[in-house]
Amino acid sequence: MTRPRIVFMGTPEFAVPSLAALFELGDVVAVVTQPDKPKGRGQALAISPVKAYALERRVPVLQPQKLRTPPFSEVLREYKPDVAVVTAYGKILPKDLLDTPTRGCLNVHASLLPRFRGAAPIQWAIAHGDTETGVALMVMDVGLDTGPVLAEKRLPIAPDETSATLHDKLSSLGGALLREHLPAYLRGALTPRPQPEEGMVLAPIISKEEGKLDFTRPAVELERRLRAFTPWPGAFTTLEGKLFKVHRAKVGTGQGEPGTVVSAGPQGLEVACGEGSLVLLEVQPEGKRVMPVGDFLSGRKLAPGSRPFET
């Protein structure tokens, strides 16, 4: 059987294992990734992880600013792709582009569809308290992650999981999903199944404000959100008007008016929430390093019953 001609579309580190798998499964004739972007203090142009991987393997890299005007499908058609595989590319594909490869466009999505359609499925799975997630291989259509599903691989979400640790697990799982199922799809041995109508949850892009600790919420919810939004935007509040980041916390049993200090010592800084309490374990005051809360409290006394945090 002739090796399939594959175009890959992806941008961040998450997509690299998917691309690596495709080099084993066929001939990667082109890689499409987002344009280089300014990064760091000097704002020098930085290439995406996917571009770096493709250049190492001497594969043509395409970086269109826009996909619709002029139609990028005309450029892609010159590569005569049998299939396009998309993993975290970062742009919506127009219908003319979806129709260009003879076997269509497939997407590796980091959730068990239809749950968590959208830009941030990893973070929202943790924030919602799900105990299981996974990756899905779907046939793309013009909707937002609405196409029929070909295959999926499931993964438990650990109680201490952060979006950073889950990101790496699902990234690797995406490569494994392609190795296991793309050849069968190209042979015509996989039947796409429409996504069920029930169970759809959106996973919108994360804003910085999502990391703000609202102590009127239940402590269980805040602890989940802290893990969900690590490393970005992180969890933060204000302590007497200054930024105060929380890097690690656990759920406590204390009670009180939301934002009230329940207890403060080397074992943790316990803050009352709408339900229960949040025990802060690792913190970062504005302008300072990350530190155990005991180190912070050795230089800063917070009395039980005080309300130094913004609510």
C-alpha positions in Angstrom: 0.0 0.0 0.0 1.3 3.5 -0.9 2.1 5.6 2.1 -0.5 8.3 2.5 0.3 11.9 1.9 -0.4 13.8 5.1 -0.6 17.5 5.8 -0.4 18.4 9.5 -1.8 21.5 11.1 -0.8 22.4 14.7 1.0 25.0 16.7 1.9 24.4 20.4 3.9 21.8 22.3 0.7 19.8 22.8 0.7 19.0 19.0 4.2 17.7 18.7 3.5 14.1 19.6 0.7 14.0 17.1 3.1 15.2 14.4 5.8 12.7 15.5 3.3 9.9 15.1 2.4 11.0 11.5 6.0 10.6 10.4 5.7 6.9 11.2 2.3 6.5 9.5 2.8 8.2 6.2 4.6 10.9 4.2 4.2 14.3 5.9 4.3 16.6 2.8 3.7 19.9 4.6 3.2 21.3 8.1 0.9 24.3 8.7 1.4 26.3 11.8 0.6 29.8 13.2 2.8 32.7 12.1 5.9 33.5 14.3 5.0 35.7 17.2 6.9 38.2 19.4 8.0 36.7 22.7 9.8 37.8 25.9 11.2 41.1 26.9 12.9 41.8 23.6 9.8 40.8 21.6 12.0 38.8 19.2 10.0 36.6 16.9 9.7 33.0 18.2 8.7 30.0 16.2 6.1 27.5 17.3 7.2 24.1 18.8 5.5 22.4 15.8 7.5 24.6 13.3 10.8 23.7 15.2 10.0 20.0 14.9 9.1 20.2 11.2 12.2 22.2 10.3 14.4 19.6 12.0 12.9 17.0 9.6 13.2 19.3 6.6 9.5 19.4 5.9 7.9 22.4 4.2 6.4 24.8 6.8 3.4 27.0 5.8 2.3 29.9 8.0 -0.7 31.7 6.5 -1.9 34.8 8.1 -5.4 34.1 7.0 -7.1 30.9 5.7 -10.0 32.5 3.7 -8.5 35.4 1.8 -6.7 34.5 -0.4 -8.0 30.9 -0.1 -5.3 28.9 1.5 -6.9 25.8 0.1 -5.4 26.6 -3.2 -1.9 26.5 -1.7 -2.7 23.2 0.1 -4.1 21.6 -3.0 -0.6 21.7 -4.6 0.6 19.2 -2.0 -2.1 16.7 -3.1 -2.9 15.5 0.5 -4.8 12.3 1.1 -5.6 13.5 4.6 -5.0 16.5 6.9 -4.6 16.0 10.6 -5.2 18.9 12.9 -4.0 19.1 16.6 -4.3 22.5 18.4 -3.8 24.6 15.3 -5.6 27.6 16.8 -7.8 28.7 13.9 -11.2 27.6 12.5 -10.9 25.9 9.1 -13.2 27.1 6.3 -15.2 24.5 4.3 -13.1 24.8 1.2 -10.0 23.9 3.2 -11.8 21.0 4.9 -12.8 19.6 1.5 -9.2 19.8 0.0 -7.7 16.5 1.2 -9.3 13.5 -0.5 -10.0 11.8 2.8 -10.9 15.0 4.6 -9.5 16.6 7.8 -9.2 14.8 11.1 -8.9 16.5 14.5 -7.2 15.3 17.7 -9.2 16.9 20.5 -8.3 16.8 24.2 -11.6 15.7 25.6 -14.3 13.0 25.3 -16.6 14.7 22.9 -19.2 16.2 23.1 -18.1 17.2 26.5 -15.8 20.2 26.4 -15.9 21.4 22.9 -13.8 24.5 22.4 -10.4 26.0 23.1 -9.6 24.9 26.7 -10.9 21.4 27.3 -8.0 20.4 29.6 -8.5 23.2 32.1 -12.3 23.0 32.2 -12.3 19.2 32.8 -10.3 19.8 36.0 -12.4 22.9 37.0 -15.6 21.0 36.6 -14.3 18.2 38.8 -14.4 15.4 36.2 -12.7 12.2 37.2 -12.0 11.1 33.6 -11.1 12.7 30.3 -9.2 11.6 27.2 -8.6 12.4 23.5 -10.9 12.0 20.6 -10.2 11.6 16.9 -12.9 13.2 14.9 -13.8 14.0 11.3 -13.9 17.8 11.1 -16.9 19.8 9.8 -17.6 23.5 9.8 -18.9 23.5 13.4 -16.8 23.9 16.6 -15.7 20.4 17.4 -19.0 19.0 16.2 -17.9 16.4 13.7 -18.4 12.6 14.0 -16.0 10.7 16.2 -13.8 7.9 14.9 -12.1 6.8 18.1 -11.1 7.9 21.6 -8.7 7.0 24.3 -9.7 7.5 28.0 -7.6 8.7 30.9 -8.4 9.1 34.6 -7.9 12.6 36.1 -5.7 12.3 39.3 -6.9 14.1 42.5 -3.8 16.3 42.4 -3.9 16.8 38.6 -3.0 20.3 37.2 -3.6 21.4 33.7 0.1 21.2 33.2 0.4 17.5 34.1 -2.8 16.6 32.3 -1.6 18.5 29.2 1.5 16.3 28.9 -0.5 13.1 29.4 -3.1 13.9 26.8 -0.5 15.2 24.4 1.2 11.8 24.4 -2.1 10.1 24.2 -2.9 12.0 21.1 0.1 10.5 19.3 -0.9 7.0 20.5 -4.5 7.6 19.3 -3.2 8.4 15.8 -0.8 5.4 15.7 -3.7 3.1 16.7 -6.5 4.4 14.5 -5.3 6.5 11.6 -4.3 3.5 9.4 -7.7 1.9 9.9 -9.4 5.1 8.9 -7.4 5.4 5.8 -8.2 1.7 4.9 -11.9 2.5 5.3 -12.2 0.3 8.4 -13.4 3.0 10.8 -17.0 4.2 10.8 -17.5 7.8 12.1 -20.2 8.0 14.7 -22.2 11.2 15.2 -21.7 12.9 18.6 -24.7 12.4 20.9 -27.0 15.4 21.5 -26.8 15.1 25.2 -23.7 15.9 27.4 -22.4 18.8 25.4 -20.4 21.2 27.5 -18.4 24.2 26.1 -14.8 24.8 27.1 -14.2 28.5 26.2 -10.8 30.2 26.1 -9.4 31.0 29.5 -9.2 34.7 30.6 -6.9 36.0 33.2 -9.9 36.7 35.5 -10.6 33.0 35.8 -7.7 32.7 38.2 -9.1 35.1 40.7 -9.9 33.4 44.0 -13.5 34.3 45.0 -13.8 33.1 48.6 -17.6 33.3 48.4 -17.4 30.1 46.3 -17.1 26.6 47.9 -13.6 25.6 48.9 -13.8 22.4 46.8 -14.5 24.5 43.7 -11.6 26.9 44.4 -9.1 24.1 44.9 -10.1 22.6 41.6 -9.8 25.9 39.8 -6.4 26.5 41.3 -5.2 23.2 39.7 -7.1 23.9 36.5 -5.5 27.2 36.0 -1.9 26.2 36.8 0.3 27.3 35.2 -1.8 30.1 33.6 -3.3 32.4 34.7 -2.6 30.9 38.1 -4.7 31.4 41.2 -4.5 34.8 42.9 -6.2 37.2 45.3 -5.2 40.5 46.9 -3.8 40.7 50.4 -4.4 44.2 51.8 -4.4 45.6 48.3 -1.4 43.8 46.9 -1.3 40.8 44.5 -1.1 37.5 46.3 -0.6 34.3 44.3 -1.5 30.9 45.6 0.5 28.0 44.0 -0.8 25.1 46.2 -3.7 24.6 48.5 -6.0 21.9 49.9 -9.6 21.9 51.1 -10.1 22.4 54.9 -13.0 22.0 57.2 -13.0 25.5 58.9 -16.0 27.8 58.8 -16.5 31.5 58.9 -17.3 34.6 56.8 -15.8 34.2 53.4 -12.3 35.6 53.3 -11.8 35.3 57.0 -8.6 33.8 58.4 -9.6 30.7 60.3 -6.0 29.7 61.4 -2.5 30.6 60.4 0.6 28.5 61.1 3.4 26.4 59.5 0.9 23.8 58.4 -1.1 26.3 56.4 -3.1 29.5 56.2 -6.7 28.5 56.4 -9.2 30.9 54.8 -13.0 30.5 55.1 -15.0 30.1 51.9 -18.7 30.1 50.9 -18.6 26.4 51.9 -15.7 25.0 54.0 -12.2 26.5 53.9 -9.2 26.7 51.7 -5.8 25.9 53.3 -3.1 27.8 51.5 0.2 25.8 51.4 2.5 27.6 48.9 2.2 31.3 48.2 3.9 34.2 46.4 3.5 37.7 47.7 3.8 40.5 45.2 7.4 41.0 44.2 8.6 38.0 46.1 9.6 34.4 45.3 7.3 31.3 45.7 7.5 30.1 49.3 5.9 27.7 51.8 3.2 29.5 53.7 5.2 28.9 56.9 8.0 31.1 55.6 5.5 33.8 54.6 3.9 33.8 58.0 7.2 34.0 59.8 7.5 37.5 58.5 3.9 38.4 58.4 1.3 37.8 61.1 -2.3 37.2 60.1 -4.6 36.9 63.1 -7.5 34.4 63.1 -10.7 36.3 62.6 -9.1 39.0 60.4 -10.3 39.6 56.8 -7.2 40.7 54.9 -8.2 39.1 51.6 -10.4 40.7 48.9 -13.8 39.0 48.6 
